[in-house]
């Protein structure tokens, strides 16, 4: 049965299954528009103040982080994604425990990683919880390249995001908590068995 469930799950859209039990509310929202000047930087969603959406609530899918709510009106909201230039989020390499900041500046970088820190290609990078907006344990992406350092202290570490923003049709806004006071278990967004 486990093998059959595994095979069936492969044929489901990867974003279609979320856990049934969670201490937080996940409000599903459909993407109704994209900023034509920054196609993956801002998304317009069909939920707003009337659905309980607030500025700075985290936005995610079953695969990982999308961004945060940037603007809210009565019936729609604007999401600032990790693809927006200047977006930054506190992060941790789950394999090594090394902390840094994931930020978008032409590329998605895992920044402030010392030249002598031991990290590896394909390490998983998660939110660290050292934020007033994002709880810990949400997948951000995977290390794709470690470049030669240009300064004596830090090395450039490039990230492939877990979520492909340009492929999304819907997402989830995380609510049901006071921003900055919770910790999210890393298992919360795993697909159910």
C-alpha positions in Angstrom: 0.0 0.0 0.0 2.9 2.4 0.8 4.4 1.7 -2.6 1.1 2.3 -4.3 0.5 5.5 -2.3 3.9 6.7 -3.3 3.2 5.9 -7.0 -0.2 7.7 -6.9 1.4 10.7 -5.2 3.8 11.1 -8.1 0.8 11.7 -10.4 -0.7 14.4 -8.3 0.2 18.0 -8.8 3.0 18.6 -6.3 1.3 21.6 -4.8 -2.1 19.8 -4.2 -1.6 18.1 -0.9 -1.1 19.9 2.4 -1.3 18.3 5.9 -4.8 18.0 7.4 -3.8 19.1 10.9 -1.8 22.2 11.6 -1.9 24.7 14.5 -2.0 27.6 12.0 -4.4 28.7 9.3 -3.6 28.3 5.7 -5.7 30.5 3.5 -5.7 29.3 -0.1 -5.5 32.1 -2.7 -5.5 32.1 -6.5 -3.1 34.2 -8.4 -5.1 36.7 -10.4 -2.3 38.9 -11.8 1.4 39.5 -12.1 3.3 42.8 -12.3 4.3 43.1 -16.0 7.4 45.1 -15.1 8.6 42.5 -12.5 6.8 39.4 -13.6 7.9 37.1 -10.7 8.6 39.9 -8.2 4.9 40.7 -7.3 1.8 38.5 -7.5 -1.8 39.6 -7.1 -4.0 37.2 -5.2 -7.8 37.0 -4.8 -7.9 37.2 -1.0 -7.7 40.4 1.0 -8.8 42.0 4.2 -12.3 40.4 4.1 -10.5 37.0 4.2 -8.3 37.9 7.2 -5.2 38.6 5.1 -2.7 41.1 6.8 0.5 42.8 5.6 3.6 40.8 6.2 1.9 37.4 6.5 4.1 34.6 5.1 3.1 33.1 1.7 4.0 29.6 0.8 3.2 26.4 -1.1 3.7 22.7 -0.2 7.1 23.0 -1.7 8.3 26.0 0.3 8.4 29.8 0.7 6.9 32.1 -1.9 7.3 35.5 -0.1 5.2 37.8 2.1 2.0 39.9 1.8 3.1 43.3 0.7 -0.2 45.2 0.3 -3.8 44.4 1.3 -7.1 45.8 0.0 -10.6 44.6 0.8 -10.8 41.7 -1.8 -7.2 41.3 -3.1 -3.6 41.4 -2.0 -0.2 41.9 -3.5 2.5 39.3 -2.6 6.2 40.3 -2.7 8.0 37.1 -3.7 11.6 35.9 -3.1 12.2 36.8 -6.8 11.7 40.5 -6.0 15.0 42.5 -6.1 16.1 43.3 -2.5 13.9 40.6 -0.8 15.7 39.1 2.2 15.0 36.4 4.8 17.0 34.9 7.6 18.0 31.4 6.8 19.8 28.3 8.0 21.6 25.4 6.2 19.7 22.5 7.7 22.6 20.1 7.2 25.3 22.2 8.9 23.4 24.7 11.1 25.2 27.6 9.4 23.1 30.8 9.6 22.9 33.5 6.9 20.6 35.7 4.9 18.9 34.6 1.7 18.5 37.7 -0.5 17.7 38.5 -4.1 20.2 40.7 -5.8 20.3 39.7 -9.5 20.6 36.1 -8.2 19.2 34.4 -5.1 22.2 34.3 -2.7 22.8 32.6 0.7 24.7 35.6 2.0 27.2 36.2 4.9 28.7 32.7 4.6 32.3 32.7 5.8 35.1 31.5 3.5 35.9 28.7 6.0 32.3 27.5 6.5 31.8 24.0 5.3 28.7 23.8 3.1 27.9 21.7 0.1 26.0 21.8 -3.2 22.3 20.7 -2.8 22.2 21.5 0.9 18.7 22.5 1.9 18.2 26.1 3.1 15.2 26.8 5.4 13.8 29.8 7.2 15.7 30.1 10.5 12.9 31.7 12.6 15.1 34.7 13.4 12.5 37.0 11.9 9.5 38.9 12.9 7.7 37.7 9.8 8.8 34.2 8.9 8.6 31.3 11.3 11.3 28.6 11.2 11.3 25.5 9.2 10.0 26.6 5.8 12.0 25.4 2.8 13.6 28.3 0.8 15.7 26.3 -1.7 18.9 24.4 -2.3 22.5 25.4 -2.8 23.3 25.3 -6.5 26.8 26.9 -6.7 29.5 28.0 -4.4 31.7 30.6 -6.1 35.3 31.7 -5.4 35.3 34.5 -2.7 35.9 38.1 -3.8 36.7 39.3 -0.3 38.6 37.8 2.6 35.6 37.1 4.8 32.6 35.8 2.8 32.0 33.5 -0.2 29.1 33.8 -2.7 26.7 30.9 -2.3 23.9 30.7 -4.9 20.5 29.2 -4.3 17.9 27.5 -6.5 14.5 28.4 -5.0 12.3 25.4 -4.0 9.2 27.1 -5.5 9.1 28.1 -9.2 7.2 31.4 -9.0 6.4 31.5 -12.7 4.6 28.1 -12.5 2.2 29.0 -9.6 -1.5 29.3 -10.0 -2.4 29.3 -6.3 -0.6 29.6 -3.0 -1.3 29.7 0.8 -1.1 32.6 3.2 0.0 31.5 6.7 -2.0 33.1 9.5 -3.6 32.2 12.8 -0.7 33.4 15.0 0.9 36.6 16.2 3.6 37.5 13.8 7.1 37.0 15.4 6.0 34.7 18.2 5.8 31.2 16.7 8.1 28.5 15.6 7.0 26.3 12.7 8.0 22.7 12.7 10.0 21.6 9.6 7.5 18.8 9.1 4.4 21.0 8.8 4.7 21.4 5.0 5.6 17.9 4.1 3.0 16.0 2.1 0.9 13.6 4.0 1.7 9.9 3.7 
